[in-house]
Amino acid sequence: MIKDKKPYHHGDLRLTLLNKATDIIRQGGVESLSMRKLADQVGVSRTAPYHHFKDKNALLCAIAEQGFLLQDQAVKQIPSEHPQLTAAAMFEHYVLAYIRFANEHPETYDLMFGREIWKTGAPTESLKLVSKNSFRIWVEWIEQLQQQGLFDSGEPALRIAQASWAALHGLCRLFNDGIYVNRDDLEAIARTSAQMLISPSRS
């Protein structure tokens, strides 16, 4: 009797599953993704994905978690990669990087902040931890820029972080949802947004 076996998958299967799942979502939306379809497209047994992800919800949470980690890395690298920039220029650089990330990875961004996980799904403890830590990094960076006189020292850093993130997120949603269809305007609007978020005395 010949058994139908999938070939053994070499390499980082978890990462391969994450990347392929993201591709499937990009092409057909979250509803087009299933654990069976993912296994078939990667070329592994249909039980293999369950060794890494409990179910589809856990898989979606892992994709979102990966997105937060990529954003965190970008924020941490800005000061060391651009030490010559002024505080204002550095903030603008981050605004551009944030919006580019959302524009280039809309499916991941949607999972990071969308209802698929946070309202209709069930965020994993790992995702909750990573997302909270990501915002904490943002608040700490805002505090540093505040100390350099970029933001009003009379306002709590937490409130500035919340307001600035809300503005960036709103802009990203307008582009990702198709409200702003002219992508050529993306960076010009991003630069204007950065200037508007800076204290009037500095802008």
N, C-alpha and C positions, 0 to 999 in steps of 0.2 A: 504494500500500500504506500503510495507516494503522498507525503504530507506537504501541504502548501505553507512553507515557512518564509517569512520575510528575512532578508539578509541582515546580518548583524550591523548595527550602525556605529561606525567609528567616530571618534571626536566628541565634542561637547553636545550631546543630544539635547540637553535642556535649552541651550542657547539656540540650537537649530530649530527646535519646536517654537520658541518664542518668535524668532524671525519669520518663520513660515506662517505662524498664526497671524502675525501682523500683516503679512502680504495678503492673506485671505481676507482679512477685514478691510484692507485697503481696496481690494477689488470688488467686494460684495457686501460690505457692512458686517456688523457683529452677528447678525442673524444668519449669515452664510457660514459661520464657523461652527464646527462640531469636532469633538475629540476624534471621532472615526475618520472624518474627512482629513483632519490634520495628520493622523497616522498614515493614511494612504498616500498623501502628498509627500510626506517626508520619506516614506518607504520603510516603515517599521511596523511591527505588529500592533494591532489595535489596542493592546493593553499597555504598550510601552509608555505612552504619554502619561498614564496614571501613576507611573513610578515617580514622576516629577511634579504632577499637578493633580490634586484631588478630584477636580471636576473643571468644567468650563469656567465657572466663576473664579476659581483659583488661578486659572490660566490668564484670564483677563486682568486680574489683580497683579499678576507677575509682570505683565506687559506695562501696566501703569507704573509699577515700582521701578522698572528699568528706566522709564522716562524720567522719573524724579531723580534717579541717580545720575543720569546724563546731564540734567540741568544743574544739579549740585556741583558736578565736576566743572561745568562751564563757569559758574560763579566764582569758585575757588581759584580758578586759573587766571582770571582777569587781572588782578593786581600784579601777579608775578610775570605775566606775559606782556603787560603794558605798563611798566613802572614809570614811564615818562609822561603818562597822561595825567591831566588835571583831574580832580574829583568829578567835575561836571562832565568831562569827556569820557571818564571811566563809566559813569552812570549811563550815559548815552550809549556807550559800547554794549553795556549789558542789556539795555532795552532792545537794541537791535538784535542781539543774540537770542534773547527770549522770544521775540516775535518771529525770527527766522526759524527757530526750533518748532514752534507751533505751526508755521506755514509749511515746513518741510516734512513734518511728522504729524499730520492732522489726526490720524487714527489713534496714535499713542496719546496725543494731547487730549483728545476726547475722552479717553478712558481715564486719564489722570484726574480730570475734573468733571466728568460727565455723570449723568444719572444712571448709566448702565451699571455702575458699581456702587456709587454713593447713595442712590435712592432706590432703584429697583433691584440692585444686587446686594452683596454682603461683603464689604471690604475686609480683607484678612488682617490679622493683627500685625503682620509684617508690613503690609501696605500702610496701615495707620501710622506705624512707627516711622517709616521712611518719609511719608508725606509731612508729618509734624516736624521731623528733623530738617526737612527741606525748607520749610517756612522759618524755622529757627535760624538757619544759616542766612536767609534773606534778612531777617530782623537784625542779626548781628552785623551784617554788612551795611545796612542802613545806619546803624549806630556809628560805625566807623566813618561813614560819609557825613553824618551829622556832626561829628567831632571836627571834621575838616571844614565845617561851615557851609556845607551844601544844602542842608535842610534846617529849618527853624529849630533851634535848640530848646525852645519853649514847648514844643509838641513832643509827646511820648514817641519813642522810636517805633513802638508797636503800632500806633495809629498811622504813622507815616508809611510803615511797611504794608499795613492792610490797605490803605488808600491807593498807594502806588501799584500794588499787585492787582487790585480790583480794576484799575484803569488799563493795565497791560492785558489782563485777562479779557476785559470787554472788547478791546481792539482785536485781539486774536479771534474771539468768537465772531465778530463781524466779518472777518476775512474767511474763516473756516466755514461759516454758515452761508457764505455767498452773498452777503449784504454788500460788501465791497468786492466787486469783481475785477477791478483794475489792479492787478498785483504790482504794476509798475509804481503805484503810489505808496506801496507798503512802507518802504524805508523812509520816505519823506514824511509820512504821517507819524512814523515811529520817532523820528528826530524831534518833530514838533511836540509830541507827547512828552518826551523826556524833558524838554525845555519848560513845558507847562507844569511839570511835577516838581521842578526845582524851585526853591524859595525865590520870590520876586527880587530880592536883593542880589541874588547870584545869577539870575537868568538873563 
